[in-house]
Amino acid sequence: MRKYFTGGLVILWMTVIFAFSAQTAQESSQISQSTAYRIAKWQNRFREQEKSEKELEEQAEKMQFVIRKGAHMSEYALLAILLILHLGCYGYSRKRILLLAWGGAVCYAASDEFHQLFVPGRAGRWTDVCIDSLGALAGVMFTEVLRRFVQRKRKKQAE
């Protein structure tokens, strides 16, 4: 049952990534600009600043690149984590699971960038594949650090 559940989560998340990639450049920019603007507005309130609407829009414009690339990395970190959970159902060695999860996420990132070549206003970029791959690597590393932390904690409790 776990295989089907985790496999379904992997497919669902790949579908979400595909849907974001299928957005035109204008749609994608509107989403990231809106997100950046909300963050700028929140920072303005949190820091008790009184920035004008124009200053908030300028701040949002500067933040947009970081937000877009951070979203890419997060998408692929989560994909790698889900792949690790799914591959763990098959009895592979830990090293093989981690390598397959990272490799699968990288391959999906490359296919996603290829898909973007056919979306109006979008372009497939190797730099984005590299950013996505770093995100997947971060997901793999996070999972491994968390696993080791839990193992140490369990070992201490058993003593």
Secondary structure, 3 states (H helix, E strand, C coil): CHHHHHHHHHHHHHHHHHHHHCCCHHHHHHHHHHHHHHHHHHHHHHCCCCCCHHHHHHHHHHHHHHHHHHHHHHHHHHHHHHHHHHHHHHCCCHHHHHHHHHHHHHHHHHHHHHHHCCCCCCCCCHHHHHHHHHHHHHHHHHHHHHHHHHHHHHHHHHC
